[in-house]
Amino acid sequence: MFWEQSDVLYQVAVALDAASLARLRGTCQFCSTLKSTTTVKYIASLRTSAKNFGPALAKSFDTLEQIALAEALAEVETSIRFEFRQVTLEPSSLPALERLAVILKRHASLKVSVEGHCGLEAPRAMGYEFTRMRADAVKRALVALGVDGSRLAARGFSNAKPLVWRLGDRAGARNRRVELYVDVGGVEVPPRPPSSSYARRPSVDSRALDLALFGGRLRARAARRARRDDSDDDDG
């Protein structure tokens, strides 16, 4: 990644608007990665992430470490996967956690809150234990990678903080997640979203409609399975 060699590029990029970044991309000769649209978009996003770190973190981290931490957390957020309705991490989750663990081991003062969330389909009371177990799985993976477990706190929030008021494997996928917040001297990275950003029950009870549709799909799936079983019996 370009940030491993280019502290100066970061210092310039965080101060530029989109138009200036576009001009920089067209004229810059010292960093070939600027020819990539993806890289330009990432540089632009650094302007926001830099503001989020705040002075406390800036004193503890140099610029490259700030970028590395922000990038590692963003990767973990999109990479953590579990087996369907299980608390076992999929192997594809490990590379992102390995990169985060490297940073955590370099900075022993960092503490991490690992927070599990589930979909609206789950009964809330049962969901607290389920989401805590998923958070625990992430914590265990980081401990196995050499991070001191006393610096990691695992918590489960069930479905109390949904991102979307939708049910089903696809529609409600964003709700089923594990979030990590790193505490550096009282400053959390990334900043927590305000409570107003979480989804609320709409005036029309779409949850009941979604449940009905979801139940219908389950019944149809069971009917197809029964037909296949009958067909297998006939063949036998």
N, C-alpha and C positions, 0 to 999 in steps of 0.2 A: 504493500500500500504506500501511496505517496507520502503520507505523514511521517513515516519512519525516517525520511531523509530531509523533510522540508519544513522546519520550524518557521522560517522566514515566510514561506508561502502562506502558512496559517495566519501569521500576524497581519499580512496584507489582506488576505481574503475576508477575515471577519469584519473588516471596516468597509467593505465594498457593497454597493447595491447590485441588483441583478444585471443592469446594463453594463456596469463597470466590469463585472465578472465575465460577461460575454466578450467585451473588448480584450480583457486579459487573456481569455482563451484563444482569441484570434492572433494575438501578437507575441505571446510568451514563447520563448525558445528554450528556457532552462529546465522545463519540466514537461516531458512528453505526455504524461498522463492527463494534462489539461486538455488534450485533444478529445478526451472521452466525455461525452455528455453526462454520463453517470457521475464522473468525478466532479464536474462543475456543479451539479446539483448537490453533491455531498458537501463541497466547499461552502456553498450558499447556506446549507443547513447548519454549518458550524457557527454562523453568526448568532443563531438562536441558542445553540447549546452552550456557547461561551458565556452568554448572559446568565444562563441557569446555574453556572458553577458558583458564582459569588466570590467575594474576597477571601473567605475562610479557606475555600478549596484552593484558590489561586496561590495562597501562601504555602500550601502543603505540596502542590503538584506543579511541575513545570508544564509548559504548553503541550508537549507531546504526550505526557501522561494524562492530561485532561482529555485530549482527543482519544487516546487509547481506551480510557475508561468509558467515555460516552459511546464509543463504537462497540466495545465489548458488551455493554448493557443493552444496546439496541439489538445486537446480534442474538443475545440470550433471549430477549423478549420474543423474537420471531422464530427461534430455533427449538425451544423446549417442546418436546412431544412425548405423549404417553400412549401406551397401548390402550385400545378402545375400552373405556369404562374400567380401567385398571390404574394402579398407582405405581406401575413399573415404567421407568424412563425408557424411551426408545434409544438405541445406540446412536442415532443421528443427532441426539441432543448433546453428546459429550464434547465434540470439538469446540463449540461455543463456550461451554463451561470451563474447558481447559484454558482457553485464552483469558477468561475472567479470573481464574484461579491464579494465573501467573501474576496479574496485577495485584490481586489481594495479598499474595505472598511477598510482593515487593514493598507493601505498605501495611505494616502490622497494626496500625491504628484504625484501619477501616473496619467498620462493622456493617453487617448486611442483614436486612429483614427480607426473608423469603416468604411470599404471601400467595397462597393458593385460592383460586376461585373456580366455581363450577356453573353449569347452565341452570336456567330457570326450571328445567324439567325435574330437577332433584328436590325432594322434600328438604326444606331448609335445615331442620334439626339434624338430619342424617348427613347433610352436605358439609357441615362444619368438620366432622371427623374425616370425611373423604378428602376434602381440600387440604386439611392439615397433613394427612398422610402423603399427598402429592408434594406438598412443600417440603416435608421431611425427606422425600426421595431426592429432591434437588440438593438439600443440605448434605445428605450422606454422600452424594456424588462429589460435592466440593471438598468434603472432609477427606474422601479417598484420594483427591488430587493434591492433598497436602495443606489445606486451609484449616486452621484451628477452629474446631466446632464451637468453642465458647464465643467466637465472634459472629456466629450465625444464629439467627432466631427464626424459627419456622412457625407460621401462623396460617390458619384456615378461616376464610370468610364466607364459606358456602356460596350462596348466590345473592348475598346482600348488596353486592356492588356490580350489577350487570352493566355492560357497555351498550347492549342493545336489548330491547324488550321483545325478543323473538325466541322461539323454541325450535328444536330439531337439530340434526347433526350439522347441517350447513348454515341455516339461518342464524342459529345461536352459537356458532363456533367461536366468535370473539369473546364470549363470556367464559369459556373454558380455557383458563390461562394460569400461569404462575408469573408473578411480578417480583422483581428484585429492586430494593432501594438501598443504596450505599450511604452510610452516615459518615461524614468527615467533619469532625469538630462541631457537630450540631447542624450541619448543612446536609440535606438529603439530595442525592442525585439518582435518578431524575427527580425533579420536583413532583410532589403528589398532585394529582388532579383535584380540583375542587369538588366537593360533594354534589354540587349542582350538575356536574358533567355526567353523572351516572344516570342510566336509563330509568324512567319512572313508568308506572302502569298508565297506559293511555286512557283517555276518557271512554273510548269504545274498548271493551275488554277483548283485545286481540289475543291475550294469553289464552282465554277459554277457546277461542277459535283455533289458535295454533295447537292447543291440546287435542281438540277434536280432529284436526287434520293429521296430527302426529299419530293419534290413536288409530285413525283410519288407515294410515300407511302401515302401521304395525299389524293390523288385522289382515290387510291385503297380503303382506309378506308371509304371515302365518298360513293363509289360505293357499298361497303358491307352494309353500313348503309341504303342506298336507297333500296337495295334488301330486307333487313329485314323489312323496312317500308312497302314495297309492299306486302310482305308476311303477315304482320299484317293486312293490309287492306283486303286481300283476305280472311283471317280467319274471319274477322268481317262480 
